[in-house]
Amino acid sequence: MANGEMSSIAIGQTKQDQKTGMMDKVKDWLRWNTSKLVVAPSFALVLVFVYGFIAWTGYTSFTKSKMLPIYSFEGLYQYIRLWKLPPWHVAIENLVIFGGLFIIVSIVLGCLLAILLDQRIRGEGILRTIYLYPMAISFIVTGTAWKWILNPGLGIENLMHGLGWTSFEFSWLVDPDMAVYTLVIAGVWQASGFVMAMFLAALRGVDQEIIKAAYLDGASISRIYLVIILPTLRPVFLSSFVILSHLAIKSFDLVVALTGGGPGYSSTLPANFMYEMTFRRNQIGLGAASAIMMLATVMAIIVPYLYSELREKKHG
């Protein structure tokens, strides 16, 4: 009888151990896979509504779709047609002008502002907030505000005339040859503060002992920044370039709010061209082709950047 009881106890203990072991395995599985389970719905949505629609747009660009999608493959018909359109060439030229000036001026101005604030000047917190504030508002608000400022009848020109300078003229907003430069002004005003914040964070991480040693060697402040500090900020320059390039290529709302793409289509950018063809002229295939060209431009910038970052991590 005693042996039977002991056997029953042993069997019960074994089952309890098995149950405990199973529970431990379940807990370990949940511990290692909870993050995956949480991310899975978001990953599925991104996979469908981002990459899925990119793939759909890519295929549509090889069809003759107009108001409604047509899924018969037509090869490079839309791309050949796209590059024959004068408005598309104007949009590309505007992107080169706007993008080039927007990136260069924003980086230079942001870097100079960061160097200025790095001198621990009085009121640094207030100035930093003032410079960074434009990035907190949307491009729609920025475009609307600068549309008032640059309007010949309301803004700077009207102000100068009111002060007695009647010969002053600043009509870039309505000048087909100068309208694209108003986009640069508004874009730089909004983005330079963000670039300043990136450079300022990097400058505050520079080893102060190096700067003190340079001072002791008799180096001027300008030489210290040009020769010693700025060369170490190469990753910040590269990151700023990538971010600003991305903003320039996809710029749409700033153009809509500030110039509307005009006069005519003199200040149209590729994103505005894509919207016009797709949603106003019912040329889905042509709009898709222009969207893929924009995507290719972004990838031409992002892929080398990612490659360089991964290569640096690999080689330490």
Order of alpha helices (4+ residues) and beta strands (2+ residues): alpha-alpha-alpha-alpha-alpha-alpha-alpha-alpha-alpha-alpha-alpha-alpha-alpha
